[in-house]
Every structure is written in C-alpha cells, then in structure tokens.
C-alpha cells in the first residue's frame, strides 16, 4: 500500500480549493474533458493543484461508479480520461477507506488489535 498523503488546508487554500473544484465541475458540465477542465483552473501552488485534480477525479468516480453504478470504463470514456488513471484513483480511494477505518477502530477501542495485523 502506498503512503497516503493528507493535506491540512489553510483558510486561503480552502477558498482556492473550493473555487477550483467549482470551476472544474462547471467545465465538465459544459462538456470539457477532465484534463481540459483541470487545465482551465489556475492554481499557482503546484502541490495544491495536484490535490484538487486528484480529489476532483475521486469525486467523479465516487458519484458515477459507486453511487450510480456505472463501470469505471464509462467514467473514463465520459471525461476522456485513461482507464489506468481511473483505476489507480479508485484503488487509492479504497486504500483511503482502509486506512481511515483502521484509524477510527484503533482510536475508538484502545488496546484492541483490530487493524494492526
């Protein structure tokens, strides 16, 4: 499992993040590809932009695949993204869930060895 990196956003970063996410989703609704919608979003901080793009893809996967039940290939085709990128992001989402679940279990039941295997 890869190391998962979480970001604590400052107030300013949160504002930039939310505006960028709105712009990306708006671009997708207007028919832009995922890459086009992301490219149209100007964020000077390259690390912050990477988090925004990563989260935007995961939000799309969550909505289209996990909520609406569409195959990952359909997600890739709809937004002109490579299937490899969609599969990678989906796997990262599952790893995020695994790590978060283990952390919650450990913190809610100290001394319990669940999630430590």
C-alpha positions as CSV (number, residue, x, y, z in Angstrom):
1,X,0.0,0.0,0.0
2,X,1.4,3.4,-0.9
3,X,1.8,6.1,1.7
4,X,-1.3,8.2,1.7
5,X,-0.7,11.9,1.9
6,X,-3.4,14.1,3.6
7,X,-3.4,17.8,3.4
8,X,-4.5,20.3,6.1
9,X,-5.7,23.4,4.2
10,X,-5.3,26.9,5.4
11,X,-8.3,29.2,5.1
12,X,-6.9,30.7,1.9
13,X,-6.1,27.2,0.5
14,X,-9.6,26.1,1.3
15,X,-11.0,29.1,-0.6
16,X,-8.8,28.3,-3.6
17,X,-9.6,24.6,-3.4
18,X,-13.4,25.2,-3.4
19,X,-13.3,27.8,-6.2
20,X,-11.1,25.4,-8.3
21,X,-13.4,22.5,-7.7
22,X,-16.4,24.5,-8.7
23,X,-14.6,25.6,-11.9
24,X,-13.6,22.0,-12.8
25,X,-17.1,20.6,-12.2
26,X,-18.6,23.5,-14.1
27,X,-16.3,22.9,-17.0
28,X,-17.2,19.2,-17.1
29,X,-20.9,20.1,-17.1
30,X,-20.2,22.3,-20.2
31,X,-18.7,19.3,-22.0
32,X,-15.0,19.8,-21.3
33,X,-12.8,16.7,-20.9
34,X,-11.4,16.2,-17.4
35,X,-7.9,17.4,-18.5
36,X,-9.4,20.5,-20.2
37,X,-11.5,21.4,-17.1
38,X,-8.4,21.0,-14.9
39,X,-6.2,23.0,-17.2
40,X,-8.7,25.8,-17.2
41,X,-8.3,26.1,-13.4
42,X,-5.4,28.3,-12.5
43,X,-3.7,27.4,-9.2
44,X,-0.2,28.8,-8.6
45,X,0.7,26.2,-6.0
46,X,1.5,23.0,-7.9
47,X,1.0,20.8,-4.8
48,X,-2.4,22.3,-4.1
49,X,-3.4,21.9,-7.8
50,X,-2.3,18.2,-7.7
51,X,-4.6,17.7,-4.6
52,X,-7.5,19.5,-6.3
53,X,-7.2,17.4,-9.5
54,X,-6.8,14.2,-7.5
55,X,-9.9,15.0,-5.4
56,X,-11.9,16.0,-8.4
57,X,-11.3,12.7,-10.1
58,X,-12.1,10.8,-7.0
59,X,-15.4,12.8,-6.6
60,X,-16.3,11.9,-10.2
61,X,-15.6,8.2,-9.5
62,X,-17.5,8.2,-6.3
63,X,-20.5,9.7,-7.9
64,X,-20.6,7.9,-11.2
65,X,-19.2,4.5,-10.2
66,X,-20.1,3.9,-6.6
67,X,-23.3,5.9,-6.4
68,X,-24.7,5.5,-9.9
69,X,-23.2,2.1,-10.6
70,X,-21.5,2.9,-13.9
71,X,-18.5,0.8,-14.9
72,X,-15.1,2.5,-14.5
73,X,-14.6,2.4,-18.2
74,X,-17.7,4.6,-18.6
75,X,-16.2,7.1,-16.2
76,X,-13.0,7.1,-18.2
77,X,-14.9,7.5,-21.5
78,X,-17.3,10.2,-20.3
79,X,-14.5,12.5,-19.3
80,X,-11.8,11.4,-21.8
81,X,-9.5,10.0,-19.0
82,X,-7.3,7.0,-19.4
83,X,-8.8,3.9,-17.7
84,X,-5.5,3.4,-16.0
85,X,-5.8,6.8,-14.3
86,X,-9.4,5.9,-13.2
87,X,-8.4,2.5,-11.9
88,X,-5.5,4.0,-10.0
89,X,-7.7,6.7,-8.4
90,X,-10.3,4.1,-7.5
91,X,-7.7,1.9,-5.8
92,X,-6.4,4.9,-3.9
93,X,-9.9,5.6,-2.7
94,X,-10.2,2.0,-1.3
95,X,-6.8,2.4,0.4
96,X,-8.0,5.7,2.0
97,X,-11.1,3.9,3.3
98,X,-9.0,1.1,4.7
99,X,-6.6,3.4,6.5
100,X,-9.4,5.6,7.8
101,X,-11.4,2.7,9.0
102,X,-8.4,1.2,10.8
103,X,-7.6,4.6,12.5
104,X,-11.2,5.0,13.7
105,X,-11.3,1.5,15.0
106,X,-8.0,1.9,16.9
107,X,-8.9,5.3,18.3
108,X,-12.4,4.2,19.4
109,X,-11.1,0.9,21.0
110,X,-7.7,1.5,22.6
111,X,-5.8,-1.7,23.2
112,X,-7.8,-3.6,20.6
113,X,-5.5,-5.2,18.0
114,X,-8.0,-4.9,15.1
115,X,-6.4,-3.1,12.2
116,X,-2.9,-3.8,13.4
117,X,-2.3,-7.1,11.5
